[in-house]
């Protein structure tokens, strides 16, 4: 059952990443990904998993965030692992969408943005780092806004 939920978490995520990579300017990419619709919907899934773990007791009794052993216990239960994985998926997609919008707003070519997006999909923060380094190298600054 938990394996099924793990696979189900990816159903909206992978198409969203595909849209960012292969159809960045398409109207449906705007409506589904850049509007925040998919990340927000996935955020509600995260909230349900968190509720199951915290309120319904679907977690290791030693789980928490106050120490490394408590965090390890957090991920030792399938619901805790699914909650953490949903967290990664949602935030990585949110950051990937920001990278795509930021690069477009700065007039940076999409071909150079794709490697940053792929890194973001696979290795999360490395995609963000690659984008910021790319911006700095192109003389566009390194800031996240303005």
LINGIHU-V111888 format. One record per backbone hydrogen bond with DSSP energy under -1.0 kcal/mol. NH is the residue of the N-H (numbers start at 1). CO is the residue of the C=O. E is the energy in kcal/mol with one decimal. If there is no record, write none. Layout:
<<NH,CO,E> <NH,CO,E>>
This chain:
<<5,1,-1.9> <6,2,-2.3> <7,3,-2.3> <8,4,-2.5> <9,5,-1.8> <10,7,-1.1> <11,8,-1.2> <14,10,-2.2> <16,12,-1.3> <17,13,-2.3> <18,14,-2.5> <19,15,-2.4> <20,16,-2.2> <21,17,-2.2> <22,18,-3.3> <23,19,-1.9> <26,23,-1.1> <30,26,-1.9> <31,27,-2.5> <32,28,-2.4> <33,29,-2.1> <34,29,-2.0> <35,30,-1.2> <36,33,-1.0> <38,32,-2.2> <40,36,-2.9> <41,37,-2.5> <42,38,-2.8> <43,39,-1.7> <44,40,-1.4> <45,41,-1.3> <46,42,-2.4> <47,43,-2.2> <48,44,-2.0> <49,45,-2.3> <50,46,-2.8> <51,47,-2.5> <52,48,-2.4> <53,49,-2.2> <54,50,-3.0> <55,51,-1.9> <56,51,-1.8> <58,52,-2.7> <59,57,-1.8> <63,60,-2.0> <64,70,-1.5> <71,67,-2.2> <72,68,-2.7> <73,69,-2.1> <74,70,-1.7> <75,71,-1.5> <76,73,-1.1> <81,77,-2.5> <82,78,-2.7> <83,79,-2.4> <84,80,-2.5> <85,81,-2.7> <86,82,-2.7> <87,83,-2.1> <88,84,-2.3> <89,85,-2.7> <90,86,-2.7> <91,87,-2.4> <92,88,-2.7> <93,89,-2.0> <94,90,-2.4> <95,91,-2.6> <96,92,-2.6> <97,93,-2.6> <98,94,-1.9> <99,95,-2.7> <100,96,-2.3> <101,97,-2.4> <102,98,-3.2> <103,99,-2.7> <104,100,-2.0> <105,101,-2.7> <106,102,-1.8> <107,104,-1.4> <108,103,-2.8> <114,110,-2.0> <117,113,-2.2> <118,114,-2.8> <119,115,-2.5> <120,116,-2.2> <121,117,-2.5> <122,118,-2.4> <123,119,-3.5> <124,120,-1.2> <126,123,-1.8> <127,124,-1.6> <128,124,-1.1> <129,125,-2.6> <130,126,-2.6> <131,127,-2.2> <132,128,-2.5> <133,129,-2.7> <134,130,-2.4> <135,131,-2.6> <136,132,-2.4> <137,133,-2.7> <138,134,-2.0> <139,136,-1.4> <140,135,-2.9>>
